[in-house]
């Protein structure tokens, strides 16, 4: 990371928005029926946590290539989470509008980081 104003992964807007997404996913996944605790609920939480965890770990890597690999993983986890949110909506009529908006924003940021790192 070349920006000297960024001292930690916590300074990255994409991480901050991803962290907010994790909190929203915990709230929304708590609305799922008990039969989903070890399935959809658990998977959603892992996907959401994977986004911010890979941003954090990637930002601490020494090489641009390593950083990019972790951002790719975060991007994949965002796509996975989006699919799981659609399942919440379609199977259990859970409103996901704000979560979808946030995941779209996070995904766009991750894609922009990937594009920049791959230049």
Long-range contacts (C-beta under 8 A, 24 or more apart in sequence): 1-59, 1-67, 9-55, 9-56, 9-59, 9-60, 12-55, 12-59, 13-109, 14-55, 14-106, 14-109, 14-110, 14-113, 15-52, 15-55, 15-56, 15-59, 17-102, 17-105, 17-106, 17-109, 18-48, 18-51, 18-52, 18-55, 18-74, 18-106, 19-52, 20-102, 21-48, 21-51, 21-52, 21-81, 21-99, 21-102, 21-103, 21-106, 22-48, 22-49, 22-51, 22-52, 24-98, 24-99, 24-102, 25-81, 25-99, 28-85, 28-88, 28-94, 28-96, 28-99, 29-88, 31-88, 31-92, 31-94, 32-88, 32-92, 32-94, 33-92, 40-84, 40-87, 40-88, 43-80, 43-84, 44-81, 44-84, 44-85, 44-88, 47-77, 47-78, 47-80, 47-81, 47-84, 48-77, 48-81, 50-74, 50-77, 50-80, 51-77, 51-78, 51-81, 51-106, 55-110, 64-117, 67-117, 68-114, 68-117, 68-118, 71-110, 71-113, 71-114, 71-117, 72-114, 74-110, 75-107, 75-110, 75-111, 75-114, 78-103, 78-106, 78-107, 78-110, 79-107, 82-107
